[in-house]
Amino acid sequence: MSGREFFAARTVAEALAGFRPAHRTPVENVPLAAALHRVPAAEVPARSALPGFVRSTVDGFAVRAADTYGASDGLPTYLDLLGAVRMGAAPAVVVRPGGCVAMPTGGVLPEGADAVVMVEYTAETMPGTIEVTRPVAPGGGVVRADEDVAVGAALVPAGRPLRATDLGLLAAAGVTTVAVHARPRVAIVSTGDEVVPPDTAELAAGQVRDATASALAGLVADAGGEPIIAGIVSDEPGTLRKRLAEILPDADLVVVSAGSSVGARDETADAVAAVGEIWCHGLAIKPGKPTLLAECDGTPLIGLPGNPLSALVVFGQVGVPLLWRVSGCDAPPPEPGTRARLSRDLASAAGRLDVVQVRVRDGCAEPLFGPSALLSVLTRADGYLIIPEPATGLDAGTEVEITLYR
């Protein structure tokens, strides 16, 4: 250990609540076509009411509701057909007492009417006469001019990634561009003399191809970031410090893969301490305890364990929420999930959050185990379950929440 003290681990909950860098990506205007999953920098208010006019929600007849009171199958009400409303046009007819107007779904409610009776409860008994067999209350079958959105109300909130339905509402309100946070630029640095590029054809004894960086880049892109593969840094003292100084000015988040353990050859902590301030070194999580969180001139940095499985698990639990925060979103969108029953007992240590990979079949969750160096454990998994810090394990047959991989 070369005289170093082993790190004091913080819980994942403490890390998510306490490590909150103020850095945010700049704001840019993007067209709606490019706005899906982007995070608005401010709420977008409605300049006018939606739908903007009183409209029918059903096919039927615009009426004065009072004219239908008491109508039934045995004692129908008869109304004079005064005309019809055309889609996309203002009504050219007024509904007078004892009269009605044919209405399409979405049509403008004509003057004098206060409801629309559904066509299913009507019949044309003779030309120009409509029989109504069920009463309708005022406001029935219609939406108000501001029932969807009132003037000045927020069309979409700030800080929440835009969904497809949000884009539809913005388009309906005539909003064609949105001010959003730029995609975070995430620099991914790999470390280790044994690590070589993925395109290395033949490996020398002791060498490994850099698999973690490619997987991290995928997680970054999936969370809306722009991954930047910043290369492989050797274990030579001072090399990582120099590389960090080069990439920090252009990055919104820096991820150092490997080198965060406490050992004679692990230089991440020393290099980060030289260019920034370490918030914690060690998380109470399995796998992934030797994780480092720091802030360097306002830019957040996460140092990950060297084992690929550990690195990817920790980045999913801490790195992805940090990436969303940098992009202006404090609450990451929820991942898809399902519930299943455990196929076997699971042991855990109190005070530590355990992330267990599982395969899900027919409502049964089968835990998958293997060394943290094996990526195949992740590729075989359908998702994972979490054993919270206070628990000492879970019994077979327990119904658990599974977060699914997309």
N, C-alpha and C positions, 0 to 999 in steps of 0.2 A: 504493500500500500504506500510505500515511500513516505511514511510519516503522515499521510493524509487521514483525516477522520472520515468515516463513512457518512453519507448524507442522512439528514433527518427528513423522513418522507412526510409530505402533506397529502391530505385526501384529495380525490378528484373534485369533490364538491367545493373544498376550500380553494382549489386552483381556479375553478370556473367562476366562483364568486369574488375572489380576491385579485386575481391577475387580470386586470382590465385596462390594457393600454389605451390611450386616448387617440392613437393614430387612426385616421379614416382616409379612404381613398378619395381623390378629388371628384368633383361633380361634373357630369357631362350630359348633354342633351342627345337622346337617341330616338329614332322613329319607333312607332309601335311595333313594327315588324321585328325589331331587334331588342325589344324590352322584356321579353319573357324571362322570368326568374331574376331580373335585375331589381335592385333595391332603390325605391324612390328616396331622394334626399329630403323631400318635404311632401306633405299631403297635397293632393291635387283637388282644388275646390271646383264645384260645378258652377259654370257661368250662367246656366239657365236650368229650369226645372226639367225633369224627365218623368214621363215621356213628353211633357210639354203641352198636352191637350188631354181632355177626358176621352178615353177610348174604350171600346168594347173588348171584353175578354172572351166572348163567345159569339158564335153565329146565332142570330135570332132577330128580335124586333125591338127597336127603341120605343119605350113607352113612358107614360106618366105612371109611376108605381101605384098611385091611388086608383087608377082605372082598372087595376087587376085584382084589387082586394075582394076576397070572397070567391074567386074563380076556382072551379073544381071540375073533375071529369063529369060529374052529374049536373053541374050548373056552370057551364063555361061563360066567359066574358067574350063579347064580340067587339072588335075594333076595326075602324076603317084604315085600310092600307093607303098611306099618303104618298109613298114613294120609296126610294132606296138610296143608301149611302154608298158611294164609290170609294174604293181604297185609294189613298194618296190624294184625296180631294176634300175640300171643305163641303159640308152638307148644303144642299140647295133647297132644303125643305125644313119647315118647323113643325114640331109635334104639338098638335092642339088637343084639347080634351076629347077623349073618345077615339083618338087616332093612334097610329103606329107607323114606324118606318123600318124597312128591312135593313139589317145590319150585318156586315161581315166582321169576323174577329180582327181586331186592330183598327177598325174604322172609327172616325171621329163621331162622338155622340152629338146628335143634332140639338139645336136650341129647343127648349120646352120639355125634353125628355130628362128623366133622372134615373133610369134603369134600363136594362136590356133583359127581356125574357128569352130563355133558351128556345131554339127552334124545336127541340124535342117536346116542348109543352105547348105547341101551337099547331094549327092546321088551317089551310085556306079552304074554307067550306064553300065559298063561291068567289068568283072574281072580285077582288077589291075588299074582301072581308076576311079577317084573321080571327080564328077562334083560339082563345087562351084558356088552358085548363089548370094552370097553377099560378098563384100570386107571386109577385116579386117585390122585395123591399127596396126603398130608395138606396141607390148605390149598388144594387145587385147587378152583377154581370159587367161592371165597369171598373176602371182604375182612375184615380184622380190625376190631375195634370202633374202634380209633384209627388205622387205616391212612390215612385221609384227613387228619385233623388230630389231634394228641395234645393232651391237656389242657395249657393254658398256652402252646402254640405260637402263633406269629403267624398270624392269619388273613390280614391284609394288612400290608405294611410301611409305615412312615412315609416321607413324601417322594416317593412315586411315585403319579401320578394313578390314580385308581380306574378299572378296566376293567369291562366288563359281567360277566365271569366273577367278578371280585372281589365284585360285588354279590350274585351267586348264592351264593357261599361264605358271605358275611356273613349272608344270609337263612337259609341252612341251619343256621347256628350260633345263630340267634335274635337276631342283632344288627339292630336296626331304625333306629338313629340312629348317625351317625359324627361325631367331632370333626374338622373339616377347617379349613384356612386359608380365610379369606374371599376372594372373587374380588378381585384387585387392581384398584383404581380408577386408571385410566390417563388423565391429563389431556393432551389433544392441543392444542397451541397453534400456530397458523399465523402467520407473520410476512410482512410485505412490503406496501408501499403499492400494489403492482400486484394483490394478491390480493383477490378479492371472493367473497361467498358463492355457492354453487352455484345458488341460485334467482335469481340476477341475470339478468333477461330479456335485456338488451342490454348488450354489453360496449363500453366506451369504448376508444379506441386505447391499447394497451399493457396493458390489464387481462387477467387470467386468472382463471377460476373455481377455487376451492379444491378440486382433485381429490384431493390427497394426504391430507388429513384423513379423508375418507370411506374411502379405501383402508386407511389406518392403523387406523381404527376396526374395519374388518373383520378385519384381522390380529390385533388385540387380542382381539376377541370369539372368533376361532377358537382362540386360545391360552388361552381361559378367563378373560380379563380383562373388566372393565367399562369400555368406552371412554366418556370424557367429552369432548365437543367443547367446548373452552374458548375458541373464538372466534379472530378475526383481530386481530393487533396490528400497528400501523403501525411504520414505520422511525424514528419520532420518538425521539430519545435519551431514555432513562428510562422509556419506555412499557412495554417488555418487562419491565424490572426490577420495575416496579410490579405487572404482571400475575402474574409469578412469585410474588411475595410473597403475592398473594391466593389462588392455587390450591395452593401447596405444602402448607399444613396439612391439606388434605383428600385429598391424592393419595398413592398408593403408588408411582407412577412418573410422571414428567413427560416428555413428548416435545415438543420444539420443532421444528417443520417449517420449514426454510429459515433462513437467517441464520447458518449455522455456518461459512461460508467466511471467509477473511481478506480483507476489502475495506473500503473506507471506509464503506459503508452497512450492514455486517453487525455487528449489535449483540449477538448472542447471547453471545459469549464475555465481553464486558464486563458484560452483565447477570447472567450466571451467576456470574461471579467476585465480583460484589457481594453475592450471597446464598448462596454456597456455595464449594466447592473443586473446581477442574477437575482431573480425573485425567489426561486426555489430550485433545489437540486434533489429530486426524488419525489415520486408519487406513490401513494399507497394503493397500487393497482397491480394485478397480475393478469397477464404478463405486462411488463413495461416499467418496473420500478425506477430504473436509472434514467429518468426524464428530467430535462432541464428547461426552465422557463426564464426568459430574460427580456430586457428592453434595452435596445442600443440606439441612442439618439432618437428616441421616440418610436423606433421600429421594433415590433415584437419579434422574438426569436424563440424557437423551440428546438431543443436538442434531443434527439430520439435514440433509443437503444440500438445496438448493432444488429441484433437478431431481427430478421424481416418481419416475422409474425408479431413480435412485441412492438416494433416500430409502427406497423400499420394499425394495430389495435389502439395504441396510444394516440396516434394522429386522429383516428376516428372519434375518440372520446374527448380529446382536448384540442387538437389542431384544427379540426373542422369548425367547432364553435368559435375558435379564435379567428379563423378566416372569415366567417360570416360577420363577426363583430367588426373587423377591419373594413368590411364592405358596407357598414352602416346598419347591420341587422343584429339586434341583441338576442333574438330568439330564433335559432335555426329552424328551418322547416322540419316537421316531424318525418322520420323515416317510416316506410311501410312496416307493418307488424302483424303478428298473428298470435294466438294463444295455443299452447300445446301442453301435454303432460310429460313429465320427465320419465325416461325409460330406466333410470338408475339413480342411486343416491349420489349426491355431490357434496364433497367436503369443502370447507372454506375456513379462513382464519378471520376472526373478528377484527375489525379495524382496517380491513383491506377490501377494496372493490375487485371482485373477480369477474373477468369477461370470458365466458365459455362459449366456444364455437359449437354449433349443433347442426345436425341434419334433421329435417322435419319430414316425416312420412305418416300419412293417415292420422294426423292429430297427435303424433308422438314425437317428442324431441330427444334425439340420441346425441349425447355429448361426444365430441371428437377431441382426442388428446394427441399430443405429440410435442417434441422439442420446439422451442421458440425459433429455431433456425429453419424450420420446415414451412415453406409457403404452401405446400400441398394441403396442409390442414385447413387453410383459408379457402382454397379453391374447391375443396370437397364440402365445405359448409354452405348451408342455405341461409344462415344468419347466426345470431349470437344471443345469449341471455346474460343478464347481469345478476350476480349475487351481491347485494348491497353490503356496505361496511359492517353494520351491526350483526349480520347473520353469521352463523358458524356452519352453514351448509343448507342443503335442500334435500328433502326425502323423495324417493322414487314415487311417482304418481302425482307429485305437486303440479298444479296448473301454473305455468309460467308465461310471461310475456316474451315473445321472440321478436327481435328486430331483424327484419329480412334484408338481405343484400339485393340490390337492384341489378 
